[in-house]
Amino acid sequence: MQFLVRQVHTPAHCPKERGGSKTLYDPGAPVKLERVLGDFPHHTVYYLVEAERINDVQKLLDPGAAHCTSEVIPVSEESITR
């Protein structure tokens, strides 16, 4: 299943001077991290993730949990047929 994740931090907790946005997620999480996009003026990072379980997405976000809020949205490229 694919998820679009929006992760937001405050300017006071910006990782710019402490290793950058790569410090906000766990690269060893059992997910396929397809894209990482930054809206840096708004202190927001977007991730497109493929994962079997939502807990795996939460593991991905653990490093930023103390400084960020995250919104996890299930998404699909398939259109809905009726």
Secondary structure, DSSP 4 states (H G I P E B T S, - for coil): -EEEEEEEE-GGG-GGGTT-GGGGS-TTSSSEEEEEEEEGGGTEEEEEEE-S-HHHHHHHHGGGTTTEEEEEEEE-SSPP--
